[in-house]
Amino acid sequence: MENNIGKQRGARHRYGGLTANLHTMLSPSQRQALHDALAGRSLAVCFGSGVDSTAMLVALRAADLRPDVITFADTGGEKEETIAHVDNMNAVLRSWDWPLIDVCRKVPLASTGYSDLYGNCLANETLPSLAFGMKSCSIKWKQSPQDQFLKGAKSGPNARPPHPVWVSAQAKGQRIIKLIGYDCGPADMRRSKGLKPSDADFEYVYPLQLVRWARRDCVRAITEALGAEMVPVKSACFFCPASKRWELYWLAANHPDLLERALLLERTALTGRHSRFDAVEFGASWDELVRNADRFPSTSTTVGLGRNFSWNQWARVNDVVDADFRVKRSDADRARFALLSDTLRDEDNALDSRSAGIPIVPVPVSTQMQLAWE
């Protein structure tokens, strides 16, 4: 993975020249919208280390709005590129004389035997809650650690004093404004529409929606402000149930070990003590269906990490794994996975440091021609 991460690290000294045009990125009305909503308030950026949250920092810088604190929640399941981007963005923030990113982690009780979200799911033989249409994994492993970092916690393994920004806001009788990186694309507009603008502790503002930036605008802003190599990979756990099939191919090409861990997690959950697959009802066990059937029967039961599809069966049917569910690692296989990932995602699926068609694994011309005929 030296290709993208190494390029990012090598670009750290370029920000001074690139940021000279930052103030021209926003129109007067965009700048005014941000100032009307945020100026003079205590600002806490929830940094996801992805495209949207990175573009949000660029927009704030362009509007001369300096946040008081920036937090990133590490579930333990982040891809190495995502963690590297936190380091790279800290180099940017240091050059801006802004606060650095505080990494927040949930610390489970020692008696649980696990230290992260993956271990939690594996130990309990279950899938992340998103696989069942819920969001408790995000609340428990992302939102709560960041809230506790600000508000403090009185007891337990996550005990800590409140942050000075929280203390100051409380003394003034004000709520901290949490800045969330939802953009103006259809998906994020749907997500933010039903959310409350405030609660007992915080107000919530979506700067990218105030300036009307969609995903492509975010990619453009990062590229112009920081360089194309600073457009980050999509930030999500490597076993996230919201992953699309092109993302699974990307994992197979770039992190076969992580894909194997995700496949193990799914098999453990769907064949373990909580399995809801009755061989009488389905004609076979979940494991037999994965290994032998071309597709699952119609069912309302969650069949895998994909909710309506099993990652293990996807991997078998598409020749991503061998009979023992080991991800294939030959140069030809990884080139095939990389090409499929790049082909299947559309322009709004910003996955890597993008200009269109950057191969994640070098694909020889002969292999490309062979794939075109398959």
Number of C-alpha atoms within 10 A of each C-alpha: 11 9 9 20 20 12 14 23 17 12 16 19 12 13 17 13 10 14 18 11 11 20 17 10 17 16 12 10 11 19 20 16 16 22 16 10 14 19 15 9 16 19 23 23 22 22 22 21 28 22 26 29 23 23 27 28 24 22 27 21 19 20 23 15 18 20 20 16 20 20 22 21 22 21 22 16 16 17 17 13 21 21 16 18 22 22 18 18 20 18 18 20 17 11 13 14 10 16 15 18 19 17 16 20 21 22 16 17 12 9 6 11 11 16 16 17 22 21 16 18 19 20 15 14 19 23 27 24 16 17 19 16 12 11 12 13 17 16 13 13 21 20 17 16 25 24 17 20 21 21 19 18 16 12 8 10 12 17 13 15 14 16 14 13 17 20 15 14 15 14 9 9 9 15 20 22 22 21 23 21 24 23 28 23 15 9 10 15 14 12 10 18 9 8 9 9 13 14 9 6 14 15 16 19 22 20 26 27 21 17 20 13 22 19 21 17 16 24 25 17 24 24 19 17 25 23 20 20 20 27 29 27 21 20 19 18 20 21 26 18 22 15 15 15 17 21 22 23 25 24 23 27 27 19 19 21 14 18 24 19 16 22 23 17 23 26 24 20 23 24 16 13 11 12 18 15 18 11 12 8 8 14 12 15 18 23 15 11 18 22 16 12 15 12 13 15 11 8 9 8 12 19 24 23 29 22 18 16 15 23 26 24 26 18 22 22 16 10 15 24 21 11 9 8 17 18 25 17 18 10 13 15 18 26 24 23 28 25 25 19 24 22 11 13 15 11 10 11 16 22 20 22 23 19 13 11 9 13 14 21 19 14 16 11 9 9 14 13 10 11 13 8 6 5
